[in-house]
């Protein structure tokens, strides 16, 4: 298939996916660039179509996927104008993919034995959300739960910040009071970071089932979620910085949990 005009009706539908309301309506989103498209294909994500710059051809990293006998997903040679219309980066890469959203029930995370689950409560910066997902993947977490008020998982900036990790572990959108109450009833400890905490993250027991809550960048954990927290932990700091941002705090705690569990 070839698509040359940015005014083609299908191209217009793709371009709409840069806005959240259209991602919600269509149940799809866009990933940009060779690495993210490759990760989507490698992980078995529900890729509807891969669009590549017809002048440059299919990137060599993706050629093996394009040569599969059933030719699924669809492959479309498009003009540079089409790529520019459907992508957000100032210097667009030569390929993007349209991916169908897939629902992952939060209940499946409850059955992870001694699972480490990261819960985001109103984390609004797409870069922070994406980085935390990437860190959770690197540290071997069981999954990530996004509460209401978080940056959209399918925002192009969030997707880029995950560097493909969103395809490696479950990322669930859920009502946090319900999800955390269910986790507690299943034996998990709900933990949050706090500057007033008495437990150090380096002495806390992360070998048990833990749901770690990271709060909003400015306001911290909401009152409704705080009421469900079992333990608060502190990240000790030797310098004069008052605090770490949400992504850095999550990463420090995640890697301490990994150290305890694996090393």
C-alpha positions in Angstrom: 0.0 0.0 0.0 1.2 3.5 -0.8 -0.1 6.7 0.7 1.3 10.0 -0.7 -1.1 12.7 0.4 -1.4 14.0 4.0 -5.0 14.7 3.1 -5.8 11.0 2.6 -8.7 10.1 4.9 -6.7 7.2 6.5 -3.8 9.5 7.1 -6.1 12.1 8.7 -7.3 9.3 11.1 -3.7 8.5 12.0 -2.8 12.1 12.6 -5.8 12.5 15.0 -4.1 9.9 17.2 -1.7 12.7 18.4 -4.7 13.9 20.5 -5.9 11.9 23.5 -9.6 12.2 22.7 -9.1 10.6 19.4 -6.8 7.9 20.9 -9.7 7.1 23.3 -12.3 7.1 20.5 -10.3 5.0 18.1 -8.7 2.7 20.7 -5.3 3.2 19.0 -2.0 5.1 19.4 1.2 5.9 17.5 4.7 4.8 18.2 7.5 6.7 16.4 11.0 5.6 15.3 12.8 2.3 14.5 13.5 1.3 18.1 9.9 1.7 19.4 8.3 0.1 16.3 10.8 -2.8 16.6 9.9 -3.3 20.3 6.2 -3.2 19.5 6.6 -5.9 16.9 9.0 -8.0 18.9 6.7 -8.0 22.0 3.7 -9.1 20.0 1.7 -5.8 20.5 -1.4 -5.5 18.4 0.2 -3.5 15.6 -2.3 -2.5 12.9 0.0 -0.8 10.4 3.7 0.1 10.0 4.2 3.2 7.8 7.7 3.9 6.4 9.3 6.6 4.3 9.0 5.3 0.7 12.2 7.1 -0.4 14.2 5.4 2.3 12.5 2.0 2.3 11.8 -0.3 5.2 14.5 0.1 7.9 16.8 -2.9 7.9 16.0 -3.6 11.6 12.4 -4.2 10.6 12.9 -6.1 7.3 12.5 -9.6 8.9 9.1 -8.6 10.2 8.0 -7.3 6.8 9.0 -10.6 5.2 6.7 -12.8 7.4 4.4 -14.9 5.2 1.1 -13.4 6.4 2.4 -9.8 6.0 0.8 -8.9 9.3 0.7 -6.1 10.2 0.0 -4.1 7.1 3.0 -2.2 5.7 2.5 1.2 4.0 5.0 3.2 2.0 4.2 6.8 2.7 5.6 10.2 1.7 7.7 12.4 4.1 4.7 14.7 4.3 2.6 11.9 5.7 5.2 11.1 8.3 5.5 14.7 9.3 1.7 15.0 9.8 1.4 11.8 11.9 4.4 12.3 14.2 5.2 14.8 16.9 9.0 15.1 16.9 10.6 18.1 15.2 12.9 15.8 13.2 10.6 12.9 12.4 12.2 9.4 12.0 11.5 7.4 8.9 8.9 5.0 10.4 5.9 4.9 12.7 3.4 2.3 13.7 -0.3 2.5 14.5 -1.0 0.2 17.5 -4.3 -1.0 19.0 -4.7 -0.5 22.7 -4.9 -3.7 24.8 -6.6 -3.9 28.1 -4.7 -5.6 30.9 -6.9 -6.4 34.0 -5.4 -5.0 37.2 -6.6 -8.2 39.0 -3.9 -10.2 37.3 -1.3 -8.3 39.2 -2.8 -9.4 42.5 -1.8 -12.9 42.0 1.9 -12.2 41.6 3.7 -14.0 44.4 5.8 -11.5 46.3 5.2 -9.1 43.5 6.7 -5.6 43.3 4.1 -3.3 41.7 4.6 0.4 41.1 1.5 2.6 41.6 1.4 6.2 40.3 -1.0 8.6 42.0 -1.5 11.7 40.0 2.0 11.8 38.4 1.3 14.3 35.7 4.6 14.7 33.7 4.8 12.4 30.7 8.5 12.1 31.1 8.3 11.0 34.7 5.6 8.4 33.9 7.6 7.0 31.0 10.8 6.9 33.0 9.2 5.2 35.9 7.8 2.5 33.6 11.3 2.1 32.1 12.9 1.8 35.6 10.2 -0.7 36.7 11.0 -2.8 33.7 14.8 -2.6 34.4 14.3 -3.6 38.1 12.0 -6.6 37.3 8.8 -5.2 38.7 5.6 -7.1 38.1 3.8 -4.2 36.7 2.8 -0.5 36.9 -0.6 0.9 37.9 -1.6 4.4 36.7 -4.3 6.1 38.7 -6.6 8.9 37.6 -4.8 12.2 37.0 -1.6 10.6 35.7 -0.2 11.6 32.3 -1.7 9.6 29.5 0.3 6.4 28.9 -0.3 6.8 25.1 0.9 10.4 25.0 3.8 10.5 22.5 6.2 11.9 25.1 5.3 9.2 27.6 5.8 6.5 25.0 9.2 7.9 24.0 10.3 8.1 27.7 9.5 4.4 28.2 12.0 3.5 25.4 9.9 0.4 24.7 9.5 -0.8 28.3 5.7 -0.2 28.0 5.7 -3.4 25.8 7.7 -5.5 28.3 5.5 -5.4 31.5 1.8 -4.8 32.3 0.9 -1.2 32.6 -2.7 -0.9 34.0 -5.0 2.1 34.4 -7.2 1.7 37.5 -9.1 3.4 40.3 -6.4 3.4 43.0 -8.5 3.0 46.1 -10.1 -0.1 44.7 -6.9 -1.6 43.4 -4.9 -0.9 46.6 -7.7 -2.3 48.8 -7.7 -5.4 46.7 -3.9 -5.7 46.9 -4.0 -5.3 50.7 -6.6 -8.0 51.1 -4.3 -10.3 49.1 -1.5 -9.7 51.5 0.5 -7.0 49.9 2.0 -4.1 51.8 1.2 -0.6 50.4 4.3 1.6 50.8 4.9 5.3 49.9 7.9 7.6 50.1 7.8 10.5 52.5 10.2 13.1 53.9 8.7 12.5 57.3 9.0 8.7 57.3 11.0 6.8 59.9 11.9 3.7 57.8 14.9 4.0 55.4 14.4 2.5 52.0 17.6 0.6 52.6 16.3 -1.1 55.7 12.8 -1.8 54.6 11.9 -5.4 53.7 11.2 -5.5 49.9 11.3 -9.2 49.7 7.6 -9.4 50.6 4.8 -8.4 48.3 4.9 -4.6 47.9 2.8 -2.1 46.1 5.0 1.1 46.0 3.0 4.4 45.6 4.6 7.4 44.0 2.6 10.6 44.4 2.1 13.8 42.4 5.2 15.8 41.7 4.0 18.8 43.8 1.3 17.5 46.2 2.5 14.0 46.9 0.1 11.1 47.6 -3.6 12.0 47.7 -5.5 11.8 51.0 -7.6 8.8 49.7 -4.6 6.8 48.8 -2.6 7.9 51.9 -5.3 6.3 54.0 -4.5 2.9 52.5 -0.7 3.2 53.0 0.8 0.7 55.5 4.4 2.0 55.6 6.2 5.2 54.7 9.8 5.1 53.7 12.5 7.7 53.4 15.3 8.0 50.8 18.3 9.2 52.8 20.3 12.0 51.2 23.8 13.2 52.2 23.7 16.5 50.2 21.6 19.6 50.5 18.9 18.7 48.0 15.5 18.7 49.7 14.0 15.9 47.6 14.2 13.9 44.3 11.7 14.2 41.5 9.1 11.4 41.1 11.0 9.4 38.5 14.3 9.5 40.4 12.7 8.6 43.7 10.9 5.6 42.1 14.1 4.5 40.5 16.2 4.6 43.7 13.6 2.5 45.6 13.0 0.1 42.7 16.7 -0.7 42.5 17.0 -1.2 46.2 14.1 -3.6 46.0 15.9 -5.4 43.2 19.1 -5.5 45.2 17.3 -7.1 48.1 15.5 -9.6 46.0 18.2 -10.7 43.6 21.6 -9.8 45.1 
